[in-house]
Amino acid sequence: MNISSVTPVVAGVSGSTASLHAVEAAAREADAAGHPLLLVHALSYRPDVLDQPRAAGDLLRQAEAIADRTVSGLRVTTELVEGHALNGLLRLSRHAALTVIGDGGLNDRVCLPRESTAVQVAARAFGTVMVTRALLAPYGPVLVGVTGADIADPVLDYAFEAAARRRTGLVVVQVGGTRDRTRALRDAIAARASDDEVDAKLRALNGDPTTVLREEARQASLIVVGARGELPYHGLLGSVAQTLLHHGRAPVVVVRGTRSVAQRTDQTGAPTALTARATS
């Protein structure tokens, strides 16, 4: 059995504009990679609110119709989870090809609200997460921030695949690399761009990574970064990822690589902390 036929792309559904964009983005991602789509809404029962289950069901049906309009014929299922949305999404992210969620208005906050569902899912999910926005992104290239010269980096892998699908070009931003690492990365990008038929450019810049990438991402249609925490699989978010979640105009994809067998988890089975870390 093809693993993509049983591993879903998971999208959180809340009814917000960003959440509806999450459904559209998740449908496109699922279709491109051959995955089914799972739409999830969390319901915390309140005795003073009438017809909660019916309203939740209506919301999921609306999301299912949006997914069908976005990609006709996509295999879509829905799930209503009881309790807080964060716990349900973290649990489902264990077996998700990608978890997609609206940002909850992060651009409108003075400070990044670390307790928000979008930030916590991005920080603690067991795999790659896409955070979508309420406003449409500029029609620009895919932008990816890198720290080294390894073309096998899963962050670069995701960015190349996204750029190939969207045909909008790719900008790879390397901040503070040595001359030798920059040369190796430039050669590797050129070779892969030719193979993948992607218009890819490297920008090797100096400065504070958070400041540089925030500026470079202004016209991007999609921003791809690594989690850059202390754990290679999931856990802490780096300062670059946090800054772009807070200030980026485009959807942000936080990529995680190989799963770690040693993890410190809470009762949800997810990492227990979100701490700002600089990129390595």
C-alpha positions as CSV (number, residue, x, y, z in Angstrom):
1,M,0.0,0.0,0.0
2,N,1.3,3.5,-0.9
3,I,1.9,5.3,2.4
4,S,0.6,8.6,0.8
5,S,-2.8,6.9,0.3
6,V,-3.3,6.5,4.1
7,T,-1.2,9.4,5.6
8,P,-3.4,12.5,5.5
9,V,-2.7,16.2,5.3
10,V,-4.5,17.6,8.4
11,A,-6.2,21.0,8.4
12,G,-7.6,22.7,11.5
13,V,-11.0,24.3,10.9
14,S,-12.2,27.2,13.1
15,G,-14.3,29.3,10.8
16,S,-11.9,32.2,10.6
17,T,-10.7,33.6,7.2
18,A,-7.2,32.3,7.9
19,S,-8.7,28.9,8.7
20,L,-10.6,28.8,5.5
21,H,-7.4,29.6,3.6
22,A,-5.8,26.7,5.6
23,V,-8.4,24.4,4.1
24,E,-7.7,25.6,0.6
25,A,-3.9,25.3,1.1
26,A,-4.2,21.9,2.7
27,A,-6.3,20.7,-0.2
28,R,-3.7,21.8,-2.7
29,E,-0.9,20.3,-0.7
30,A,-2.7,17.0,-0.3
31,D,-3.5,16.8,-4.0
32,A,0.0,17.6,-5.1
33,A,1.5,14.8,-3.0
34,G,-1.3,12.3,-3.4
35,H,-2.5,12.4,0.2
36,P,-6.1,12.4,1.5
37,L,-7.2,15.4,3.5
38,L,-8.5,15.3,7.0
39,L,-10.5,18.3,8.2
40,V,-10.6,18.7,12.0
41,H,-12.7,20.9,14.3
42,A,-12.4,21.0,18.1
43,L,-15.5,21.3,20.3
44,S,-15.5,22.2,23.9
45,Y,-19.0,21.5,25.1
46,R,-20.8,24.3,26.9
47,P,-24.2,23.7,28.5
48,D,-25.2,27.3,27.9
49,V,-24.7,27.2,24.1
50,L,-27.5,25.5,22.2
51,D,-26.9,23.3,19.1
52,Q,-23.1,23.3,19.5
53,P,-22.7,19.9,17.7
54,R,-24.9,21.0,14.8
55,A,-23.0,24.3,14.3
56,A,-19.7,22.3,14.4
57,G,-21.0,19.9,11.8
58,D,-22.1,22.8,9.6
59,L,-18.6,24.3,9.9
60,L,-17.0,21.0,8.8
61,R,-19.4,20.6,5.9
62,Q,-18.6,24.2,4.8
63,A,-14.9,23.4,5.0
64,E,-15.4,20.2,3.0
65,A,-17.2,22.1,0.3
66,I,-14.3,24.6,0.1
67,A,-11.8,21.7,-0.2
68,D,-13.9,20.2,-3.0
69,R,-14.1,23.5,-4.9
70,T,-10.3,23.9,-4.5
71,V,-9.5,20.4,-5.7
72,S,-12.3,18.4,-7.3
73,G,-12.3,14.7,-6.5
74,L,-9.9,14.9,-3.5
75,R,-10.5,12.3,-0.8
76,V,-11.7,14.3,2.2
77,T,-12.8,13.1,5.6
78,T,-13.8,15.1,8.7
79,E,-13.3,14.7,12.4
80,L,-14.9,16.4,15.4
81,V,-12.6,16.2,18.4
82,E,-13.7,17.0,21.9
83,G,-11.6,19.4,24.0
84,H,-9.0,22.0,23.2
85,A,-7.9,22.3,19.5
86,L,-4.3,22.3,20.4
87,N,-4.4,18.8,22.0
88,G,-6.3,17.4,19.1
89,L,-4.0,18.8,16.4
90,L,-0.9,17.7,18.3
91,R,-2.2,14.2,18.5
92,L,-3.2,14.1,14.8
93,S,0.2,15.6,13.8
94,R,1.9,12.3,14.9
95,H,0.6,10.6,11.7
96,A,0.1,13.6,9.4
97,A,2.1,14.3,6.2
98,L,1.5,18.0,7.0
99,T,-0.5,20.0,9.5
100,V,-2.1,23.2,8.3
101,I,-3.7,25.8,10.6
102,G,-4.7,29.5,10.4
103,D,-2.6,32.0,12.2
104,G,-5.2,33.4,14.5
105,G,-4.3,37.0,13.7
106,L,-0.6,36.8,14.6
107,N,0.2,39.8,12.3
108,D,-2.2,42.0,14.4
109,R,-0.5,41.3,17.8
110,V,2.1,43.6,19.3
111,C,4.0,40.7,20.7
112,L,4.0,37.1,19.6
113,P,1.4,35.3,21.8
114,R,3.2,32.1,22.6
115,E,0.1,30.6,24.1
116,S,-1.9,30.9,20.8
117,T,-2.9,27.6,19.1
118,A,-1.0,28.4,15.9
119,V,2.3,29.2,17.7
120,Q,2.0,26.1,19.9
121,V,1.2,23.8,17.0
122,A,4.1,25.2,15.0
123,A,6.4,24.7,18.0
124,R,5.2,21.3,19.2
125,A,3.8,19.3,16.4
126,F,5.4,16.0,15.4
127,G,6.0,17.0,11.9
128,T,6.0,19.9,9.4
129,V,3.4,22.7,9.9
130,M,2.0,25.3,7.6
131,V,0.5,28.5,9.2
132,T,-1.8,30.4,6.8
133,R,-2.9,34.1,6.9
134,A,-6.2,35.8,6.6
135,L,-4.9,38.2,3.8
136,L,-3.7,36.8,0.5
137,A,0.1,36.6,0.2
138,P,2.0,38.7,-2.5
139,Y,2.5,36.9,-5.8
140,G,6.2,36.4,-5.3
141,P,8.7,33.6,-5.0
142,V,9.0,30.9,-2.4
143,L,11.6,32.1,0.1
144,V,13.7,29.7,2.3
145,G,16.2,30.6,4.9
146,V,19.2,28.3,5.3
147,T,22.3,28.2,7.6
148,G,24.6,25.8,5.7
149,A,25.6,24.3,2.4
150,D,23.8,21.0,2.7
151,I,21.5,20.6,-0.3
152,A,20.0,17.5,1.3
153,D,18.6,19.7,4.1
154,P,14.8,18.9,4.4
155,V,14.1,22.6,4.6
156,L,15.6,23.1,1.1
157,D,13.8,19.9,-0.1
158,Y,10.4,21.3,0.8
159,A,11.2,24.7,-0.7
160,F,12.3,23.3,-4.0
161,E,9.2,21.0,-4.2
162,A,6.9,24.0,-3.3
163,A,8.6,26.2,-5.9
164,A,8.4,23.5,-8.6
165,R,4.6,23.2,-8.0
166,R,3.9,26.9,-7.8
167,R,6.2,27.9,-10.6
168,T,6.9,31.2,-8.9
169,G,10.7,30.9,-8.5
170,L,12.7,30.3,-5.3
171,V,14.9,32.6,-3.3
172,V,17.4,30.9,-1.0
173,V,18.7,33.2,1.7
174,Q,21.9,32.3,3.5
175,V,22.9,34.6,6.4
176,G,26.5,34.8,7.6
177,G,27.9,31.8,5.7
178,T,31.6,31.4,5.0
179,R,32.9,31.9,1.4
180,D,33.5,28.2,0.9
181,R,30.0,27.2,2.3
182,T,28.4,29.9,0.1
183,R,30.2,28.6,-3.0
184,A,29.2,25.0,-2.3
185,L,25.6,26.0,-1.7
186,R,25.5,28.1,-4.9
187,D,26.8,25.2,-7.0
188,A,24.3,22.7,-5.4
189,I,21.4,25.1,-5.9
190,A,22.3,25.6,-9.5
191,A,22.5,21.9,-10.2
192,R,19.2,21.1,-8.4
193,A,17.4,24.1,-10.0
194,S,18.3,22.7,-13.4
195,D,17.1,19.2,-12.6
196,D,13.8,20.5,-11.0
197,E,13.3,23.2,-13.6
198,V,13.1,25.8,-10.8
199,D,14.2,29.4,-11.2
200,A,16.3,29.5,-8.0
201,K,18.5,32.3,-6.8
202,L,20.9,32.4,-3.8
203,R,21.2,35.6,-1.7
204,A,24.2,35.4,0.6
205,L,23.8,38.2,3.2
206,N,25.3,39.3,6.4
207,G,23.5,40.6,9.5
208,D,21.1,39.4,12.2
209,P,19.2,36.4,10.7
210,T,15.8,37.5,12.1
211,T,16.1,41.0,10.7
212,V,17.5,39.9,7.3
213,L,14.9,37.2,6.7
214,R,12.0,39.4,7.9
215,E,13.0,42.0,5.2
216,E,13.7,39.4,2.5
217,A,10.3,37.8,3.1
218,R,8.2,40.9,2.4
219,Q,7.3,39.9,-1.2
220,A,7.4,36.1,-0.8
221,S,4.3,34.0,-1.6
222,L,5.5,31.2,0.8
223,I,8.1,31.3,3.6
224,V,9.9,28.1,4.5
225,V,12.1,27.8,7.6
226,G,13.4,25.1,9.9
227,A,12.3,24.8,13.5
228,R,15.9,25.3,14.6
229,G,15.2,24.2,18.2
230,E,17.3,22.0,20.4
231,L,15.5,18.8,19.2
232,P,16.0,17.7,15.6
233,Y,12.5,16.5,15.2
234,H,10.1,18.7,17.2
235,G,10.1,21.0,20.2
236,L,11.5,24.5,20.5
237,L,11.1,27.2,17.8
238,G,14.1,29.3,16.8
239,S,14.0,33.1,16.8
240,V,13.8,33.2,13.0
241,A,10.8,31.0,12.9
242,Q,9.0,33.0,15.6
243,T,9.7,36.3,13.9
244,L,8.4,35.1,10.6
245,L,5.3,33.6,12.2
246,H,4.7,37.0,13.8
247,H,5.5,39.4,11.0
248,G,5.5,37.4,7.8
249,R,2.8,38.3,5.3
250,A,2.8,34.9,3.5
251,P,2.0,31.5,4.9
252,V,4.9,30.1,6.9
253,V,6.0,26.4,6.7
254,V,8.0,25.2,9.7
255,V,9.9,22.1,8.5
256,R,11.1,19.3,10.7
257,G,13.3,16.4,9.6
258,T,13.9,12.9,10.8
259,R,12.0,11.8,13.9
260,S,13.9,11.5,17.2
261,V,13.4,8.4,19.3
262,A,14.2,10.3,22.5
263,Q,11.6,12.9,23.4
264,R,10.4,14.7,26.5
265,T,6.6,14.9,26.3
266,D,3.5,15.9,28.3
267,Q,0.2,14.1,28.5
268,T,-0.7,14.9,24.9
269,G,2.5,13.2,23.7
270,A,4.0,16.5,22.6
271,P,7.1,18.5,23.7
272,T,6.5,20.7,26.7
273,A,8.2,24.0,26.0
274,L,8.5,26.9,23.5
275,T,11.6,28.9,23.9
276,A,13.2,31.5,21.6
277,R,16.5,30.3,20.2
278,A,18.8,31.8,17.6
279,T,19.5,30.0,14.4
280,S,22.7,27.9,14.3
